[in-house]
Amino acid sequence: MGYQDITFPAGTLFLVTGGAGFIGSNLCEALLSSGCRVRCLDDLSTGKQANVDLFGDNPAYEFIRGDVKDFDTCMRACEGADYVLHQAAWGSVPRSIEMPLYYCANNVSGTLNMLEAARRCGVKKFVYASSSSVYGDTDTFPQKEGFEGRPLSPYAVSKRANEDWARQYAMHFGLETVGLRYFNVFGRRQDPDGAYAAVIPRFIRQLLRGERPTINGDGLQSRDFTYVENVVEANLKACLAGKDASGQACNIACGESKKLLDVYRVITDALGLDTEPVFGPERPGDIRYSYADIGQARELLGYDPDWDFERGIRAAIAWYKDNLR
């Protein structure tokens, strides 16, 4: 279980796009800890310099400030890389509805640039972040690959398009690609600020400040919350997966679903608070229920998540209590 025993040959170079972001910086940290070389590509539009300043003194770490929408930058970043872990994208369903053109340019064209650069540079494996949002309005639960519904936002469309392009590169150009459909990832260094912040760090930040958090909708919507260590495991195991995983996209989650109200109560209990939330309007484009079947990831990647929700939320709360002001 986990990824601590995974090893790569000495000198292996990983390119992590979006490496200054929440998930990307955790990947950089894990890879450097395992003795790999890491090149981080990030334009710092949503990532934070502070997330990667942690590694600045490590001689195995290199930072390129650049944009995946620029093909020459993608080529420079891929040169000599053994594996690409492509995390660079703009998230947030509501923001994508406000900015559909940008989401197409950044998430779709940017991913296509990276795929082409990886192909030309002879990268061994291209592992990329997809999303549970591709399931849209499916009525199949738990959500299983091959049973997708209609996308409910431009963000979801961009992630589905990325999966289609990755399959084309696996099919026609021999680039081994693996998509990871992340389900509501949370953990250390996830940004609690801004209108589009993820719900767990936002709840924790507001509660620590003595504020009443807002729950959009009735709080009965459910999510398969997944601690970031499970996502790190999935990325590293995807790099070593067999050829039968190439061109596929797999659910990466815990395989359990929690209502937002229940998550809220876990957090308030852990903080020793009895603060009641405020209820706001539902957000357009949000999926009502999220619950992953992780059987395909187990079979193709050997994914076996170490961290269940309870263990992950305790670790996340401890980190935010130490790091949020």
C-alpha positions as CSV (number, residue, x, y, z in Angstrom):
1,M,0.0,0.0,0.0
2,G,1.0,3.6,-0.4
3,Y,4.0,4.8,-2.5
4,Q,6.9,5.0,-0.1
5,D,8.5,1.8,-1.5
6,I,8.2,2.9,-5.2
7,T,11.7,3.5,-6.7
8,F,12.9,4.9,-10.0
9,P,16.4,4.6,-11.5
10,A,19.0,7.1,-10.3
11,G,18.8,10.3,-12.3
12,T,15.2,9.9,-13.4
13,L,13.8,13.3,-14.4
14,F,10.1,14.2,-13.8
15,L,8.5,17.2,-15.3
16,V,5.6,18.4,-13.0
17,T,3.5,21.0,-14.7
18,G,1.5,23.2,-12.3
19,G,4.1,22.2,-9.8
20,A,3.6,25.3,-7.7
21,G,0.0,24.4,-7.1
22,F,-1.6,22.3,-4.3
23,I,-1.3,18.8,-5.9
24,G,1.8,19.7,-8.0
25,S,3.8,20.8,-5.0
26,N,3.0,17.6,-3.1
27,L,4.2,15.6,-6.1
28,C,7.4,17.6,-6.3
29,E,8.0,17.0,-2.6
30,A,7.4,13.3,-2.8
31,L,9.6,12.8,-5.9
32,L,12.5,14.8,-4.4
33,S,12.2,12.9,-1.2
34,S,12.5,9.6,-3.2
35,G,15.7,10.8,-4.8
36,C,14.4,11.8,-8.3
37,R,15.2,14.9,-10.2
38,V,12.2,17.3,-10.6
39,R,11.6,20.1,-13.1
40,C,8.6,22.3,-12.2
41,L,6.8,24.3,-14.9
42,D,4.3,26.9,-13.6
43,D,3.2,30.4,-14.6
44,L,2.2,31.2,-11.0
45,S,-1.3,32.3,-12.2
46,T,-2.9,30.0,-9.6
47,G,0.1,28.3,-8.0
48,K,2.2,30.0,-5.3
49,Q,5.9,30.7,-5.2
50,A,5.9,29.8,-1.5
51,N,4.9,26.3,-2.4
52,V,8.0,25.7,-4.4
53,D,10.4,27.8,-2.4
54,L,10.5,24.8,-0.1
55,F,12.6,23.0,-2.7
56,G,14.7,25.9,-4.0
57,D,18.0,24.8,-2.3
58,N,17.7,21.2,-3.5
59,P,20.2,20.6,-6.4
60,A,17.8,18.0,-7.9
61,Y,15.1,20.7,-8.4
62,E,14.6,23.1,-11.3
63,F,11.9,25.7,-11.7
64,I,10.7,27.1,-15.0
65,R,8.3,30.0,-14.9
66,G,6.3,29.5,-18.1
67,D,2.9,29.0,-19.6
68,V,1.6,25.7,-21.1
69,K,-0.3,27.8,-23.7
70,D,3.2,28.6,-25.2
71,F,4.4,25.6,-27.2
72,D,8.1,26.5,-27.2
73,T,8.0,26.6,-23.4
74,C,6.4,23.2,-23.3
75,M,9.2,21.9,-25.5
76,R,11.9,23.4,-23.3
77,A,10.3,21.9,-20.2
78,C,9.9,18.4,-21.7
79,E,13.5,18.2,-23.0
80,G,15.2,15.2,-21.3
81,A,12.2,14.4,-19.1
82,D,11.5,10.7,-18.5
83,Y,8.0,11.3,-17.2
84,V,5.5,14.1,-17.3
85,L,3.0,14.6,-14.5
86,H,0.7,17.2,-16.0
87,Q,-1.2,19.1,-13.3
88,A,-1.4,22.5,-14.9
89,A,-4.9,23.7,-15.3
90,W,-7.4,26.2,-14.0
91,G,-9.9,24.6,-11.7
92,S,-13.3,25.7,-10.4
93,V,-16.7,24.9,-12.0
94,P,-18.2,28.4,-11.4
95,R,-15.3,30.3,-12.7
96,S,-15.3,28.2,-15.9
97,I,-18.8,29.3,-16.6
98,E,-17.7,32.9,-16.3
99,M,-14.5,32.3,-18.5
100,P,-15.2,29.5,-21.1
101,L,-12.7,30.8,-23.7
102,Y,-9.9,30.9,-21.2
103,Y,-10.6,27.4,-20.0
104,C,-10.5,26.1,-23.5
105,A,-7.2,27.9,-24.2
106,N,-5.5,27.0,-20.9
107,N,-6.9,23.5,-20.1
108,V,-7.4,22.1,-23.6
109,S,-4.9,23.8,-25.8
110,G,-2.4,23.8,-23.0
111,T,-2.7,20.1,-22.5
112,L,-2.5,19.5,-26.3
113,N,0.7,21.5,-26.3
114,M,2.1,19.3,-23.5
115,L,1.1,16.1,-25.3
116,E,2.8,17.1,-28.5
117,A,5.9,18.3,-26.7
118,A,6.1,15.1,-24.7
119,R,5.8,13.0,-27.9
120,R,8.5,14.9,-29.7
121,C,10.8,14.7,-26.7
122,G,10.4,10.9,-26.3
123,V,8.8,11.0,-22.8
124,K,8.2,7.5,-21.4
125,K,4.8,8.2,-19.8
126,F,2.4,11.2,-19.8
127,V,0.2,11.1,-16.7
128,Y,-2.3,13.9,-16.5
129,A,-5.0,15.2,-14.1
130,S,-8.6,14.7,-15.2
131,S,-11.6,15.2,-13.0
132,S,-14.7,13.5,-11.6
133,S,-16.6,16.4,-13.3
134,V,-16.5,14.4,-16.5
135,Y,-19.4,12.3,-15.1
136,G,-21.7,15.2,-15.3
137,D,-25.4,14.2,-14.9
138,T,-24.8,10.5,-14.8
139,D,-27.3,8.4,-12.8
140,T,-24.9,5.5,-12.4
141,F,-23.5,5.2,-8.8
142,P,-20.9,4.6,-7.8
143,Q,-19.4,6.4,-10.8
144,K,-17.6,4.1,-13.1
145,E,-15.5,4.6,-16.2
146,G,-17.6,4.2,-19.3
147,F,-20.8,5.5,-17.8
148,E,-20.4,9.2,-18.1
149,G,-23.3,11.6,-18.5
150,R,-23.5,15.1,-20.0
151,P,-20.8,17.6,-18.8
152,L,-22.4,20.3,-16.7
153,S,-19.7,23.0,-17.0
154,P,-17.0,24.3,-19.4
155,Y,-14.4,22.9,-16.9
156,A,-15.9,19.4,-17.3
157,V,-15.9,19.8,-21.0
158,S,-12.2,20.7,-20.9
159,K,-11.3,17.7,-18.8
160,R,-13.3,15.3,-21.1
161,A,-11.5,16.9,-24.1
162,N,-8.2,16.2,-22.5
163,E,-9.0,12.6,-22.1
164,D,-10.0,12.4,-25.8
165,W,-6.8,14.0,-26.9
166,A,-4.7,11.8,-24.7
167,R,-6.3,8.7,-26.2
168,Q,-5.5,10.0,-29.7
169,Y,-1.8,10.4,-28.7
170,A,-1.8,6.9,-27.3
171,M,-3.6,5.5,-30.3
172,H,-1.7,7.2,-33.1
173,F,1.6,8.4,-31.8
174,G,2.7,5.7,-29.3
175,L,2.8,8.1,-26.4
176,E,1.7,6.2,-23.3
177,T,-0.9,8.3,-21.5
178,V,-2.8,7.7,-18.2
179,G,-5.6,10.0,-17.0
180,L,-6.4,10.3,-13.3
181,R,-9.9,11.4,-12.5
182,Y,-9.4,13.2,-9.2
183,F,-12.4,13.2,-6.8
184,N,-12.4,16.2,-4.5
185,V,-8.8,16.2,-3.4
186,F,-7.9,17.9,-0.1
187,G,-4.8,18.3,2.1
188,R,-1.8,20.4,3.0
189,R,-1.1,23.5,0.9
190,Q,-4.6,23.6,-0.6
191,D,-5.5,27.3,-0.9
192,P,-8.4,28.4,1.4
193,D,-8.7,31.9,0.0
194,G,-10.9,33.3,-2.8
195,A,-14.4,32.9,-4.1
196,Y,-13.5,29.6,-5.7
197,A,-11.7,28.0,-2.9
198,A,-12.3,24.3,-2.2
199,V,-14.7,23.6,0.6
200,I,-12.6,21.9,3.2
201,P,-9.8,24.5,3.5
202,R,-12.4,27.3,3.3
203,F,-14.4,25.8,6.2
204,I,-11.3,25.4,8.3
205,R,-10.0,28.9,7.6
206,Q,-13.4,30.5,8.4
207,L,-13.8,28.5,11.6
208,L,-10.3,29.3,12.8
209,R,-11.2,33.0,12.3
210,G,-14.4,32.7,14.3
211,E,-16.6,33.1,11.2
212,R,-19.6,31.1,10.1
213,P,-18.9,29.2,6.9
214,T,-21.4,29.1,4.0
215,I,-22.6,25.8,2.6
216,N,-23.9,26.2,-0.9
217,G,-27.3,24.4,-1.2
218,D,-28.8,22.2,1.5
219,G,-25.5,20.4,2.5
220,L,-26.9,17.0,1.5
221,Q,-24.8,16.9,-1.7
222,S,-22.1,14.3,-1.4
223,R,-18.5,14.1,-2.4
224,D,-15.8,11.4,-2.5
225,F,-13.2,13.4,-0.6
226,T,-9.6,12.1,-1.3
227,Y,-6.5,13.0,0.7
228,V,-3.6,14.3,-1.4
229,E,-1.3,11.4,-0.4
230,N,-3.6,9.1,-2.3
231,V,-3.2,11.2,-5.4
232,V,0.6,11.2,-5.1
233,E,0.4,7.4,-4.9
234,A,-1.8,7.2,-8.1
235,N,0.6,9.4,-10.1
236,L,3.7,7.4,-9.2
237,K,2.0,4.1,-9.8
238,A,0.6,5.3,-13.1
239,C,4.2,6.0,-14.3
240,L,5.0,2.3,-13.8
241,A,1.7,0.8,-15.0
242,G,1.7,-1.6,-17.9
243,K,0.7,-0.9,-21.5
244,D,-2.9,-1.9,-20.8
245,A,-3.3,1.3,-18.9
246,S,-2.2,3.5,-21.8
247,G,-5.0,5.6,-23.2
248,Q,-7.2,4.9,-20.1
249,A,-8.6,7.3,-17.5
250,C,-9.1,6.0,-14.0
251,N,-11.0,7.2,-10.9
252,I,-8.7,8.3,-8.1
253,A,-10.7,8.5,-4.9
254,C,-11.3,6.7,-1.6
255,G,-14.4,4.9,-2.8
256,E,-16.6,6.4,-0.1
257,S,-19.0,9.4,-0.2
258,K,-19.6,12.0,2.5
259,K,-22.3,14.6,2.7
260,L,-21.1,18.2,3.1
261,L,-23.0,18.6,6.3
262,D,-21.3,15.5,7.7
263,V,-17.9,16.8,6.7
264,Y,-18.7,20.2,8.3
265,R,-19.5,18.4,11.6
266,V,-16.3,16.4,11.5
267,I,-14.3,19.6,11.1
268,T,-16.2,21.5,13.9
269,D,-15.9,18.6,16.2
270,A,-12.1,18.3,15.6
271,L,-11.8,22.0,16.3
272,G,-14.0,21.8,19.4
273,L,-16.6,24.2,18.0
274,D,-20.3,24.2,17.7
275,T,-20.6,26.9,15.0
276,E,-23.7,26.6,12.8
277,P,-23.1,27.2,9.1
278,V,-24.9,29.6,6.8
279,F,-26.8,28.1,3.9
280,G,-26.4,29.8,0.5
281,P,-27.7,29.2,-3.0
282,E,-26.6,26.1,-5.0
283,R,-23.7,26.7,-7.4
284,P,-24.5,26.3,-11.1
285,G,-22.8,23.4,-12.8
286,D,-22.1,21.5,-9.6
287,I,-22.6,17.7,-9.5
288,R,-25.1,16.7,-6.9
289,Y,-23.6,13.3,-5.9
290,S,-20.0,12.0,-6.2
291,Y,-19.0,8.5,-5.4
292,A,-16.2,6.6,-7.2
293,D,-15.8,3.0,-8.2
294,I,-12.0,2.7,-8.0
295,G,-11.8,-0.9,-9.3
296,Q,-10.2,0.1,-12.6
297,A,-7.4,2.0,-10.9
298,R,-6.8,-1.0,-8.6
299,E,-6.6,-3.3,-11.6
300,L,-4.6,-1.1,-14.1
301,L,-2.4,0.9,-11.7
302,G,-2.2,-1.1,-8.5
303,Y,-3.8,1.8,-6.7
304,D,-4.6,1.0,-3.1
305,P,-5.3,4.2,-1.2
306,D,-3.7,4.3,2.2
307,W,-5.6,7.3,3.5
308,D,-9.3,7.1,4.3
309,F,-11.3,10.3,4.9
310,E,-11.0,10.3,8.7
311,R,-7.2,9.9,8.7
312,G,-6.8,12.5,6.0
313,I,-9.0,15.1,7.6
314,R,-7.1,14.8,10.9
315,A,-3.9,15.4,9.0
316,A,-5.3,18.3,7.0
317,I,-6.7,20.1,10.1
318,A,-3.4,19.7,11.9
319,W,-1.6,21.3,9.0
320,Y,-4.0,24.2,8.7
321,K,-3.9,24.9,12.4
322,D,-0.1,25.2,12.2
323,N,0.0,27.1,8.9
324,L,-3.1,29.4,8.7
325,R,-3.1,32.8,10.3
